[in-house]
Amino acid sequence: MASFNFKLEKVLNYKEIVENEKKNKFAQIKQRLYKEEALLDDYYKEKKSIIEKRNAFNKKIKAGELFLYNLYIDTINKKIEKQKLIVLNIMKELDQAKNEMVNAVKDKKILEKLKENKYEEFIYEQGKEEEKLIDNLVSYKTATRIRGM
């Protein structure tokens, strides 16, 4: 009995490698996004803290100190805007990586389905061959019995 051999096995293996690479790339970008979002969140917390301090001292604060607080808040606002752009760019990159990953998964699944269909076809053909052998064997035994009579 012959063994099943899928002719596109190497292509399927390659597609699995590509799929794993795309999944890893997606995970790395997602991790970067979490890191950059955490940094953005830290900037917002820092800004809130500075505003609260400034407001707490508002009545007894000197003009120079008030100017420094406002300057620091402006600096943080600039950092926030810059960080928002970074987060937005990474989100776009993540979306692209997700699309690539989904396409790689689809490509692999198509080949897996083809392999499955080819295997079922192989099993069916093997069954037909087996039936032929059995029919030939039965015919041979019947023919030898009839001759022997």
CNS distance restraints for C-alpha pairs under 8 A (distance, minus, plus):
assign (resid   1 and name CA) (resid 126 and name CA) 7.71 0.50 0.50
assign (resid   4 and name CA) (resid 119 and name CA) 6.85 0.50 0.50
assign (resid   4 and name CA) (resid 122 and name CA) 6.88 0.50 0.50
assign (resid   6 and name CA) (resid 115 and name CA) 6.42 0.50 0.50
assign (resid   6 and name CA) (resid 118 and name CA) 7.40 0.50 0.50
assign (resid   6 and name CA) (resid 119 and name CA) 7.86 0.50 0.50
assign (resid   8 and name CA) (resid  12 and name CA) 6.21 0.50 0.50
assign (resid   8 and name CA) (resid 111 and name CA) 7.94 0.50 0.50
assign (resid   9 and name CA) (resid  13 and name CA) 6.15 0.50 0.50
assign (resid  10 and name CA) (resid  14 and name CA) 6.16 0.50 0.50
assign (resid  11 and name CA) (resid  15 and name CA) 6.16 0.50 0.50
assign (resid  12 and name CA) (resid  16 and name CA) 6.26 0.50 0.50
assign (resid  12 and name CA) (resid 108 and name CA) 6.43 0.50 0.50
assign (resid  12 and name CA) (resid 111 and name CA) 6.14 0.50 0.50
assign (resid  12 and name CA) (resid 112 and name CA) 7.27 0.50 0.50
assign (resid  13 and name CA) (resid  17 and name CA) 6.38 0.50 0.50
assign (resid  14 and name CA) (resid  18 and name CA) 6.24 0.50 0.50
assign (resid  15 and name CA) (resid  19 and name CA) 6.01 0.50 0.50
assign (resid  15 and name CA) (resid 104 and name CA) 6.99 0.50 0.50
assign (resid  15 and name CA) (resid 107 and name CA) 7.00 0.50 0.50
assign (resid  15 and name CA) (resid 108 and name CA) 5.42 0.50 0.50
assign (resid  16 and name CA) (resid  20 and name CA) 6.19 0.50 0.50
assign (resid  16 and name CA) (resid 108 and name CA) 6.40 0.50 0.50
assign (resid  17 and name CA) (resid  21 and name CA) 6.22 0.50 0.50
assign (resid  18 and name CA) (resid  22 and name CA) 6.16 0.50 0.50
assign (resid  18 and name CA) (resid 104 and name CA) 6.67 0.50 0.50
assign (resid  19 and name CA) (resid  23 and name CA) 6.16 0.50 0.50
assign (resid  19 and name CA) (resid 101 and name CA) 6.38 0.50 0.50
assign (resid  19 and name CA) (resid 104 and name CA) 5.06 0.50 0.50
assign (resid  19 and name CA) (resid 105 and name CA) 5.90 0.50 0.50
assign (resid  19 and name CA) (resid 108 and name CA) 7.50 0.50 0.50
assign (resid  20 and name CA) (resid  24 and name CA) 6.12 0.50 0.50
assign (resid  21 and name CA) (resid  25 and name CA) 6.10 0.50 0.50
assign (resid  22 and name CA) (resid  26 and name CA) 6.08 0.50 0.50
assign (resid  22 and name CA) (resid  97 and name CA) 6.99 0.50 0.50
assign (resid  22 and name CA) (resid 100 and name CA) 6.66 0.50 0.50
assign (resid  22 and name CA) (resid 101 and name CA) 4.94 0.50 0.50
assign (resid  22 and name CA) (resid 104 and name CA) 7.28 0.50 0.50
assign (resid  23 and name CA) (resid  27 and name CA) 6.17 0.50 0.50
assign (resid  23 and name CA) (resid 101 and name CA) 5.91 0.50 0.50
assign (resid  24 and name CA) (resid  28 and name CA) 6.14 0.50 0.50
assign (resid  25 and name CA) (resid  29 and name CA) 6.23 0.50 0.50
assign (resid  25 and name CA) (resid  97 and name CA) 6.94 0.50 0.50
assign (resid  26 and name CA) (resid  30 and name CA) 6.08 0.50 0.50
assign (resid  26 and name CA) (resid  94 and name CA) 6.41 0.50 0.50
assign (resid  26 and name CA) (resid  97 and name CA) 5.37 0.50 0.50
assign (resid  26 and name CA) (resid  98 and name CA) 6.18 0.50 0.50
assign (resid  26 and name CA) (resid 101 and name CA) 7.29 0.50 0.50
assign (resid  27 and name CA) (resid  31 and name CA) 6.13 0.50 0.50
assign (resid  28 and name CA) (resid  32 and name CA) 6.28 0.50 0.50
assign (resid  29 and name CA) (resid  33 and name CA) 6.15 0.50 0.50
assign (resid  29 and name CA) (resid  90 and name CA) 7.16 0.50 0.50
assign (resid  29 and name CA) (resid  93 and name CA) 7.43 0.50 0.50
assign (resid  29 and name CA) (resid  94 and name CA) 5.90 0.50 0.50
assign (resid  29 and name CA) (resid  97 and name CA) 7.99 0.50 0.50
assign (resid  30 and name CA) (resid  34 and name CA) 6.30 0.50 0.50
assign (resid  30 and name CA) (resid  94 and name CA) 6.49 0.50 0.50
assign (resid  31 and name CA) (resid  35 and name CA) 6.31 0.50 0.50
assign (resid  32 and name CA) (resid  36 and name CA) 6.18 0.50 0.50
assign (resid  32 and name CA) (resid  90 and name CA) 7.69 0.50 0.50
assign (resid  33 and name CA) (resid  37 and name CA) 5.97 0.50 0.50
assign (resid  33 and name CA) (resid  87 and name CA) 6.43 0.50 0.50
assign (resid  33 and name CA) (resid  90 and name CA) 6.04 0.50 0.50
assign (resid  33 and name CA) (resid  91 and name CA) 6.99 0.50 0.50
assign (resid  34 and name CA) (resid  38 and name CA) 6.07 0.50 0.50
assign (resid  35 and name CA) (resid  39 and name CA) 6.34 0.50 0.50
assign (resid  36 and name CA) (resid  40 and name CA) 6.24 0.50 0.50
assign (resid  36 and name CA) (resid  83 and name CA) 7.36 0.50 0.50
assign (resid  36 and name CA) (resid  86 and name CA) 7.46 0.50 0.50
assign (resid  36 and name CA) (resid  87 and name CA) 6.16 0.50 0.50
assign (resid  37 and name CA) (resid  41 and name CA) 6.12 0.50 0.50
assign (resid  37 and name CA) (resid  87 and name CA) 6.45 0.50 0.50
assign (resid  38 and name CA) (resid  42 and name CA) 6.17 0.50 0.50
assign (resid  39 and name CA) (resid  43 and name CA) 6.35 0.50 0.50
assign (resid  39 and name CA) (resid  83 and name CA) 7.81 0.50 0.50
assign (resid  40 and name CA) (resid  44 and name CA) 6.42 0.50 0.50
assign (resid  40 and name CA) (resid  80 and name CA) 6.26 0.50 0.50
assign (resid  40 and name CA) (resid  83 and name CA) 5.94 0.50 0.50
assign (resid  40 and name CA) (resid  84 and name CA) 7.08 0.50 0.50
assign (resid  41 and name CA) (resid  45 and name CA) 6.26 0.50 0.50
assign (resid  42 and name CA) (resid  46 and name CA) 6.05 0.50 0.50
assign (resid  43 and name CA) (resid  47 and name CA) 6.09 0.50 0.50
assign (resid  43 and name CA) (resid  76 and name CA) 6.63 0.50 0.50
assign (resid  43 and name CA) (resid  79 and name CA) 7.43 0.50 0.50
assign (resid  43 and name CA) (resid  80 and name CA) 6.28 0.50 0.50
assign (resid  44 and name CA) (resid  48 and name CA) 6.14 0.50 0.50
assign (resid  44 and name CA) (resid  80 and name CA) 7.31 0.50 0.50
assign (resid  45 and name CA) (resid  49 and name CA) 6.10 0.50 0.50
assign (resid  46 and name CA) (resid  50 and name CA) 6.21 0.50 0.50
assign (resid  46 and name CA) (resid  76 and name CA) 7.94 0.50 0.50
assign (resid  47 and name CA) (resid  51 and name CA) 6.14 0.50 0.50
assign (resid  47 and name CA) (resid  73 and name CA) 6.20 0.50 0.50
assign (resid  47 and name CA) (resid  76 and name CA) 6.40 0.50 0.50
assign (resid  47 and name CA) (resid  77 and name CA) 7.76 0.50 0.50
assign (resid  48 and name CA) (resid  52 and name CA) 6.14 0.50 0.50
assign (resid  49 and name CA) (resid  53 and name CA) 6.24 0.50 0.50
assign (resid  50 and name CA) (resid  54 and name CA) 6.06 0.50 0.50
assign (resid  50 and name CA) (resid  69 and name CA) 7.22 0.50 0.50
assign (resid  50 and name CA) (resid  73 and name CA) 7.17 0.50 0.50
assign (resid  51 and name CA) (resid  55 and name CA) 6.01 0.50 0.50
assign (resid  51 and name CA) (resid  69 and name CA) 7.92 0.50 0.50
assign (resid  51 and name CA) (resid  73 and name CA) 7.52 0.50 0.50
assign (resid  52 and name CA) (resid  56 and name CA) 6.03 0.50 0.50
assign (resid  53 and name CA) (resid  57 and name CA) 6.37 0.50 0.50
assign (resid  54 and name CA) (resid  58 and name CA) 5.75 0.50 0.50
assign (resid  54 and name CA) (resid  66 and name CA) 7.18 0.50 0.50
assign (resid  54 and name CA) (resid  69 and name CA) 6.56 0.50 0.50
assign (resid  57 and name CA) (resid  61 and name CA) 5.37 0.50 0.50
assign (resid  58 and name CA) (resid  66 and name CA) 7.77 0.50 0.50
assign (resid  61 and name CA) (resid  65 and name CA) 6.43 0.50 0.50
assign (resid  61 and name CA) (resid  66 and name CA) 6.40 0.50 0.50
assign (resid  62 and name CA) (resid  66 and name CA) 6.18 0.50 0.50
assign (resid  63 and name CA) (resid  67 and name CA) 6.11 0.50 0.50
assign (resid  64 and name CA) (resid  68 and name CA) 6.32 0.50 0.50
assign (resid  65 and name CA) (resid  69 and name CA) 6.19 0.50 0.50
assign (resid  66 and name CA) (resid  70 and name CA) 6.18 0.50 0.50
assign (resid  67 and name CA) (resid  71 and name CA) 6.02 0.50 0.50
assign (resid  68 and name CA) (resid  72 and name CA) 6.04 0.50 0.50
assign (resid  69 and name CA) (resid  73 and name CA) 6.17 0.50 0.50
assign (resid  70 and name CA) (resid  74 and name CA) 6.15 0.50 0.50
assign (resid  71 and name CA) (resid  75 and name CA) 6.23 0.50 0.50
assign (resid  72 and name CA) (resid  76 and name CA) 6.22 0.50 0.50
assign (resid  73 and name CA) (resid  77 and name CA) 6.10 0.50 0.50
assign (resid  74 and name CA) (resid  78 and name CA) 6.28 0.50 0.50
assign (resid  75 and name CA) (resid  79 and name CA) 6.34 0.50 0.50
assign (resid  76 and name CA) (resid  80 and name CA) 6.08 0.50 0.50
assign (resid  77 and name CA) (resid  81 and name CA) 6.24 0.50 0.50
assign (resid  78 and name CA) (resid  82 and name CA) 6.19 0.50 0.50
assign (resid  79 and name CA) (resid  83 and name CA) 5.97 0.50 0.50
assign (resid  80 and name CA) (resid  84 and name CA) 6.03 0.50 0.50
assign (resid  81 and name CA) (resid  85 and name CA) 6.49 0.50 0.50
assign (resid  82 and name CA) (resid  86 and name CA) 6.46 0.50 0.50
assign (resid  83 and name CA) (resid  87 and name CA) 6.15 0.50 0.50
assign (resid  84 and name CA) (resid  88 and name CA) 6.07 0.50 0.50
assign (resid  85 and name CA) (resid  89 and name CA) 6.11 0.50 0.50
assign (resid  86 and name CA) (resid  90 and name CA) 6.23 0.50 0.50
assign (resid  87 and name CA) (resid  91 and name CA) 6.10 0.50 0.50
assign (resid  88 and name CA) (resid  92 and name CA) 6.37 0.50 0.50
assign (resid  89 and name CA) (resid  93 and name CA) 6.22 0.50 0.50
assign (resid  90 and name CA) (resid  94 and name CA) 5.93 0.50 0.50
assign (resid  91 and name CA) (resid  95 and name CA) 6.13 0.50 0.50
assign (resid  92 and name CA) (resid  96 and name CA) 6.29 0.50 0.50
assign (resid  93 and name CA) (resid  97 and name CA) 6.16 0.50 0.50
assign (resid  94 and name CA) (resid  98 and name CA) 6.02 0.50 0.50
assign (resid  95 and name CA) (resid  99 and name CA) 6.30 0.50 0.50
assign (resid  96 and name CA) (resid 100 and name CA) 6.27 0.50 0.50
assign (resid  97 and name CA) (resid 101 and name CA) 6.06 0.50 0.50
assign (resid  98 and name CA) (resid 102 and name CA) 6.10 0.50 0.50
assign (resid  99 and name CA) (resid 103 and name CA) 6.17 0.50 0.50
assign (resid 100 and name CA) (resid 104 and name CA) 6.16 0.50 0.50
assign (resid 101 and name CA) (resid 105 and name CA) 6.19 0.50 0.50
assign (resid 102 and name CA) (resid 106 and name CA) 6.18 0.50 0.50
assign (resid 103 and name CA) (resid 107 and name CA) 6.12 0.50 0.50
assign (resid 104 and name CA) (resid 108 and name CA) 6.26 0.50 0.50
assign (resid 105 and name CA) (resid 109 and name CA) 6.11 0.50 0.50
assign (resid 106 and name CA) (resid 110 and name CA) 6.15 0.50 0.50
assign (resid 107 and name CA) (resid 111 and name CA) 6.58 0.50 0.50
assign (resid 108 and name CA) (resid 112 and name CA) 6.15 0.50 0.50
assign (resid 109 and name CA) (resid 113 and name CA) 6.03 0.50 0.50
assign (resid 110 and name CA) (resid 114 and name CA) 6.21 0.50 0.50
assign (resid 111 and name CA) (resid 115 and name CA) 6.08 0.50 0.50
assign (resid 112 and name CA) (resid 116 and name CA) 6.14 0.50 0.50
assign (resid 113 and name CA) (resid 117 and name CA) 6.14 0.50 0.50
assign (resid 114 and name CA) (resid 118 and name CA) 6.08 0.50 0.50
assign (resid 115 and name CA) (resid 119 and name CA) 6.06 0.50 0.50
assign (resid 116 and name CA) (resid 120 and name CA) 6.26 0.50 0.50
assign (resid 117 and name CA) (resid 121 and name CA) 6.14 0.50 0.50
assign (resid 118 and name CA) (resid 122 and name CA) 6.05 0.50 0.50
assign (resid 119 and name CA) (resid 123 and name CA) 6.17 0.50 0.50
assign (resid 120 and name CA) (resid 124 and name CA) 6.14 0.50 0.50
assign (resid 121 and name CA) (resid 125 and name CA) 6.17 0.50 0.50
assign (resid 122 and name CA) (resid 126 and name CA) 6.07 0.50 0.50
assign (resid 123 and name CA) (resid 127 and name CA) 6.17 0.50 0.50
assign (resid 124 and name CA) (resid 128 and name CA) 6.35 0.50 0.50
assign (resid 125 and name CA) (resid 129 and name CA) 6.19 0.50 0.50
assign (resid 126 and name CA) (resid 130 and name CA) 6.11 0.50 0.50
assign (resid 127 and name CA) (resid 131 and name CA) 6.17 0.50 0.50
assign (resid 128 and name CA) (resid 132 and name CA) 6.24 0.50 0.50
assign (resid 129 and name CA) (resid 133 and name CA) 6.27 0.50 0.50
assign (resid 130 and name CA) (resid 134 and name CA) 6.19 0.50 0.50
assign (resid 131 and name CA) (resid 135 and name CA) 6.00 0.50 0.50
assign (resid 132 and name CA) (resid 136 and name CA) 6.02 0.50 0.50
assign (resid 133 and name CA) (resid 137 and name CA) 6.04 0.50 0.50
assign (resid 134 and name CA) (resid 138 and name CA) 6.04 0.50 0.50
assign (resid 135 and name CA) (resid 139 and name CA) 5.97 0.50 0.50
assign (resid 136 and name CA) (resid 140 and name CA) 5.97 0.50 0.50
assign (resid 137 and name CA) (resid 141 and name CA) 6.13 0.50 0.50
assign (resid 138 and name CA) (resid 142 and name CA) 5.98 0.50 0.50
assign (resid 139 and name CA) (resid 143 and name CA) 5.94 0.50 0.50
assign (resid 140 and name CA) (resid 144 and name CA) 6.09 0.50 0.50
assign (resid 141 and name CA) (resid 145 and name CA) 6.09 0.50 0.50
assign (resid 142 and name CA) (resid 146 and name CA) 6.15 0.50 0.50
assign (resid 143 and name CA) (resid 147 and name CA) 6.20 0.50 0.50
assign (resid 144 and name CA) (resid 148 and name CA) 5.98 0.50 0.50
assign (resid 145 and name CA) (resid 149 and name CA) 6.42 0.50 0.50
